């Protein structure tokens, strides 16, 4: 793909991905499953907080934040690859 076109597409993807992140999940196809998983994560977190010594609570929070950041990076990657594939009909994922 032409470098200039790639830069334009990257800019559009970054803009749209950031815009989409601002929406809530009301239109999500698997909203109920999302809610169940979110609730389960909170249950697990509360159990761990209850049973871990206090000095590990910050570490547990750091783990949680890191997993969220990884998920966001992966989402951005798949969003970008999906857009590029849609524009170029490429199978180079």
C-alpha positions, 0 to 999 in steps of 0.5 A, a space after each residue: 500500500 502507498 505510504 501516503 495512503 497508509 498514513 491517511 488510513 491510519 489517521 482516519 482509523 485513529 480518529 474513528 477508534 477514539 470517537 467510537 470509544 466514547 460511546 457506551 455499550 448499549 448497541 453491543 450485540 453481546 451486551 448481556 454476556 459483557 455484563 456477566 463477564 464484568 460482574 464476574 471480574 468484579 466478584 473475583 476482584 473482591 474475593 482477592 482483595 478480601 483474601 490478599 494481604 493489603 500490601 498486594 492490593 496495589 499490585 492487584 489493581 496494577 494487574 487489572 489496569 494492565 489487562 485493560 490496557 492490553 485489551 485496548 491495544 488489541 482492540 485498536 489492532 483488530 479495528 485497524 486490520 479490519 478497516 485496512 482489509 475492508 479498504 484493500 480486500 487484503 487477506 494479509 492479517 
